[in-house]
Structure formats: C-alpha cells, structure tokens
Amino acid sequence: MARFIDIDDPADPRLADYVSLRDVNLRKSLEAAEGLFIAEGAKIIRRAAEAGYCPRSFLLAPRWIDGLRDLLDAVDAPVYVVSEALAETVTGFHVHRGALASMERVTRWTEDDLMDARRLVVCEDIVDHTNVGAIIRCAAGLGWDGVLLAPRAADPLYRRAIKTSMGTVFAEPWARMPDWRQGLEHLKAHGFTVAAMALSEDSVSLDEFAADLAREPRKVALLMGTEGAGLSSHWISQADVVVRIPMARGVDSLNVAAAAAVACYALNRSS
C-alpha cells in the first residue's frame, strides 16, 4: 500500500524526480542517470502501471487522490501530497491534470525484436518530442507493428511524448536503432522494403506505392525524416523506393506526424 506524505517545502529533496519538468536538457540528464520517466495525468499513470512500469513515487494534489485510490492501494511507493501551487513551483509549470508519477524506466524492446514485424515506421532524426509521440500514436492506432528510432531521435518516454501519444508508448513496440549508418541494411536483410517519404524527382505517389503493395504484399519499413530538412541524403539513397504524398495549393509537405498518419493509413489498407 502506498505511503502518503504531506510536503510543504518545494526544496524537499524527496521531490527531486519532479524538478523543472520543462527544462529538456536537465530532464534528459536526470532521467537517464536515475532511470526514470514522468507520467502526467491519471489516465497516463494508469496506462503506465497497467503496462507493467513500476512507480517510484507519486506527486498529487489532494483532490486527485480518490480517483487513483485503487491504484495507490496496490503499490508500495510514496505519495507526496502537495498543494497545486507547490507542484507548480517544483515542476516549473501549472500541473493542470493534478497528478504526476515517477516511473522506473526499462527497455522493453530492441531493434532485433522488431525484425519479425510486417509494418514499421522508422524515424530518422525527429527531435521534437510531440512529433515522436504523435507518430507512435498513429502507428498504434492504425495497426502498424512498431516504431524504430534512429539514435538522435527524441525520447518516447519524455513527458511530452508520452502525453501526445496518450500512453501508447507503453504498449506499441518501439526501439532504438544502434547503428544509423548501417541501419537500413539491417532492415533489408530481414526482408523489408524500405520506403523513404521524401520530395524527389524520382518519387512515386503514395497511391501508386499502395497499389504496388496490394499486388505484391511484403514487409515495409516507412522512413520519416526530421522536421526541417527531412530525411538525410544517405538514407534516401539507400531506400528501395521514394514515396510522396501528392499536395495541392502550393503546399509542399505536411507536418511529419500528419504525413505519418496519412501514409500509415494508406499503406495498411494495402497489406
């Protein structure tokens, strides 16, 4: 059973896991060093717990305790009960959902665990946590088997990525690609057709590629590039096919998460 502890000092060292949640660089180093991640909101906390992640502690305003009582009664972790003003002081923002939990970070999947999949989204250097969370949510919701991340892509267990994904990062398989330079060769060796989403003169339309997959079903790894420059020339040159979403009214492209949603839907229909 959880242990309830009232805290009224924002400098209390027991709150260290929750300090400055908006400071991305600080959180990266702290969360990696301590092996933790932060779940925000009752729904996300529940999904993390149901997925088997172990809570280190909870930071709750009093009005949120009853709604989480069953979960709190089932775990052995401290519950730090604080005012909403103190929570804002510690975290650096208004915790409007009123509930935070520090969870033990564990590696669930490796690159090799995803090689038996039929449909993978592969994120090169997508550094925006919101976009990574949204892409994982798209992959999960549209029936794709997993998401593979290049080494420099954003952390799916960072608070904003978790929040945008609505907790799907806890269930949808995802893993880090250990070798960016040889990563696509690894996918090809496991039977994937590597499709790069990019604007290039030799690209084919998404509908054309979907029709080709319908005629000849096969494993697909869909490459999505970073928000500004898109995919690197190195990855585009290694792809089996370059695919574009036809655009109108002078718009050249979509946000990367929106493009992932369109492509995942179109290509999953052809599998």
C-alpha positions, 0 to 999 in steps of 0.5 A, a space after each residue: 500500500 502506498 505511503 502518503 506524505 504531506 510536503 510543504 517545502 518545494 526544496 524537499 529533496 524527496 521531490 527531486 524526480 519532479 524538478 523543472 519538468 520543462 527544462 529538456 536538457 536537465 530532464 534528459 540528464 536526470 532521467 537517464 542517470 536515475 532511470 526514470 520517466 514522468 507520467 502526467 495525468 491519471 489516465 497516463 499513470 494508469 496506462 503506465 502501471 497497467 503496462 507493467 512500469 513500476 512507480 517510484 513515487 507519486 506527486 498529487 494534489 489532494 483532490 486527485 487522490 480518490 480517483 487513483 485510490 485503487 491504484 495507490 492501494 496496490 503499490 508500495 511507493 510514496 505519495 507526496 501530497 502537495 498543494 497545486 501551487 507547490 507542484 507548480 513551483 517544483 515542476 516549473 509549470 501549472 500541473 493542470 491534470 493534478 497528478 504526476 508519477 515517477 516511473 522506473 524506466 526499462 527497455 522493453 524492446 530492441 531493434 532485433 525484436 522488431 525484425 519479425 514485424 510486417 509494418 514499421 515506421 522508422 524515424 530518422 532524426 525527429 527531435 521534437 518530442 510531440 512529433 515522436 509521440 504523435 507518430 507512435 500514436 498513429 502507428 498504434 492506432 492504425 495497426 502498424 507493428 512498431 516504431 524504430 528510432 534512429 539514435 538522435 531521435 527524441 525520447 518516447 518516454 519524455 513527458 511530452 511524448 508520452 502525453 501526445 501519444 496518450 500512453 501508447 508508448 507503453 504498449 506499441 513496440 518501439 526501439 532504438 536503432 544502434 547503428 544509423 549508418 548501417 541501419 537500413 541494411 539491417 532492415 533489408 536483410 530481414 526482408 523489408 522494403 524500405 520506403 523513404 517519404 521524401 520530395 524527389 524527382 524520382 518519387 512515386 505517389 503514395 497511391 501508386 506505392 499502395 497499389 504496388 503493395 496490394 499486388 505484391 504484399 511484403 514487409 515495409 519499413 516507412 522512413 520519416 525524416 526530421 522536421 526541417 530538412 527531412 530525411 538525410 541524403 544517405 538514407 534516401 539513397 539507400 531506400 528501395 523506393 521514394 514515396 510522396 504524398 501528392 499536395 495541392 495549393 502550393 503546399 509542399 509537405 505536411 507536418 511529419 506526424 500528419 504525413 505519418 498518419 496519412 501514409 500509415 493509413 494508406 499503406 495498411 489498407 494495402 497489406 
